[in-house]
């Protein structure tokens, strides 16, 4: 396992210590492992959500184009005729 050393400013260290106490985390190493894992999980979770959204939207657009090629779409007047 790689070892990483870095300095943390005192105001941030106080926030980290409070979060560790509140969450029952017993060491700074555990805290930073969790923070790195959470960051990476969030980073790739958003990307996979975007990819899934794009796939669904592309699939929907394809279905709409296929439907429009074989069906007559009503005019706007027909679509909104019941609003008068």
DRENDO-1510 file (C-alpha; in Angstrom, 1 decimal, always signed):
<recs>
REC; n; res; u; v; w
REC; 1; UNK; +0.0; +0.0; +0.0 .
REC; 2; UNK; +1.3; +3.5; -0.9 .
REC; 3; UNK; +2.1; +5.9; +1.9 .
REC; 4; UNK; +1.1; +9.5; +1.4 .
REC; 5; UNK; +2.2; +12.4; +3.6 .
REC; 6; UNK; +0.9; +16.0; +3.4 .
REC; 7; UNK; +0.3; +19.0; +5.7 .
REC; 8; UNK; -3.2; +20.1; +6.6 .
REC; 9; UNK; -3.9; +23.7; +7.8 .
REC; 10; UNK; -5.0; +24.0; +11.4 .
REC; 11; UNK; -8.6; +25.2; +10.6 .
REC; 12; UNK; -9.1; +22.2; +8.3 .
REC; 13; UNK; -7.5; +19.9; +10.9 .
REC; 14; UNK; -10.1; +21.1; +13.5 .
REC; 15; UNK; -12.9; +20.3; +11.1 .
REC; 16; UNK; -11.4; +16.9; +10.3 .
REC; 17; UNK; -11.0; +16.1; +14.0 .
REC; 18; UNK; -14.7; +17.1; +14.7 .
REC; 19; UNK; -15.9; +15.0; +11.7 .
REC; 20; UNK; -13.8; +12.0; +12.9 .
REC; 21; UNK; -15.3; +12.3; +16.4 .
REC; 22; UNK; -18.9; +12.7; +15.1 .
REC; 23; UNK; -18.5; +9.7; +12.8 .
REC; 24; UNK; -16.6; +7.5; +15.1 .
REC; 25; UNK; -13.5; +7.4; +12.9 .
REC; 26; UNK; -10.5; +6.5; +15.0 .
REC; 27; UNK; -7.5; +7.6; +12.8 .
REC; 28; UNK; -6.7; +10.2; +10.2 .
REC; 29; UNK; -5.5; +7.5; +7.9 .
REC; 30; UNK; -9.0; +5.9; +8.0 .
REC; 31; UNK; -10.5; +9.3; +7.5 .
REC; 32; UNK; -8.5; +10.1; +4.4 .
REC; 33; UNK; -9.0; +6.6; +3.0 .
REC; 34; UNK; -12.8; +7.1; +3.4 .
REC; 35; UNK; -12.6; +10.6; +2.0 .
REC; 36; UNK; -10.7; +9.4; -1.1 .
REC; 37; UNK; -13.1; +6.5; -1.6 .
REC; 38; UNK; -16.1; +8.7; -1.2 .
REC; 39; UNK; -14.7; +11.3; -3.7 .
REC; 40; UNK; -13.9; +8.6; -6.3 .
REC; 41; UNK; -17.3; +6.9; -5.8 .
REC; 42; UNK; -19.1; +10.2; -6.3 .
REC; 43; UNK; -16.9; +11.2; -9.3 .
REC; 44; UNK; -17.7; +8.0; -11.2 .
REC; 45; UNK; -21.3; +7.7; -10.0 .
REC; 46; UNK; -22.1; +11.0; -11.7 .
REC; 47; UNK; -20.4; +10.0; -14.9 .
REC; 48; UNK; -22.3; +6.7; -15.0 .
REC; 49; UNK; -25.5; +8.5; -14.4 .
REC; 50; UNK; -24.7; +10.9; -17.2 .
REC; 51; UNK; -23.9; +8.0; -19.5 .
REC; 52; UNK; -27.1; +6.2; -18.6 .
REC; 53; UNK; -29.1; +9.4; -19.2 .
REC; 54; UNK; -27.5; +9.9; -22.6 .
REC; 55; UNK; -28.2; +6.3; -23.5 .
REC; 56; UNK; -31.9; +6.6; -22.5 .
REC; 57; UNK; -32.3; +9.9; -24.4 .
REC; 58; UNK; -30.7; +8.5; -27.5 .
REC; 59; UNK; -32.9; +5.4; -27.4 .
REC; 60; UNK; -36.0; +7.6; -26.9 .
REC; 61; UNK; -35.0; +9.9; -29.8 .
REC; 62; UNK; -34.5; +6.9; -32.1 .
REC; 63; UNK; -37.9; +5.5; -31.2 .
REC; 64; UNK; -39.5; +8.9; -31.8 .
REC; 65; UNK; -37.8; +9.2; -35.3 .
REC; 66; UNK; -38.9; +5.7; -36.2 .
REC; 67; UNK; -42.5; +6.4; -35.1 .
REC; 68; UNK; -42.6; +9.7; -37.0 .
REC; 69; UNK; -41.5; +8.0; -40.2 .
REC; 70; UNK; -44.5; +5.6; -40.2 .
REC; 71; UNK; -47.2; +7.7; -38.5 .
REC; 72; UNK; -48.9; +10.9; -39.4 .
REC; 73; UNK; -48.4; +13.5; -36.7 .
REC; 74; UNK; -51.4; +15.7; -36.0 .
REC; 75; UNK; -51.1; +19.4; -36.7 .
REC; 76; UNK; -50.7; +21.8; -33.8 .
REC; 77; UNK; -54.3; +23.0; -34.4 .
REC; 78; UNK; -55.5; +19.3; -34.0 .
REC; 79; UNK; -53.3; +18.8; -30.9 .
REC; 80; UNK; -54.7; +21.9; -29.2 .
REC; 81; UNK; -58.3; +21.9; -30.5 .
REC; 82; UNK; -59.7; +20.8; -27.1 .
REC; 83; UNK; -58.2; +23.9; -25.4 .
REC; 84; UNK; -60.6; +26.3; -27.1 .
</recs>
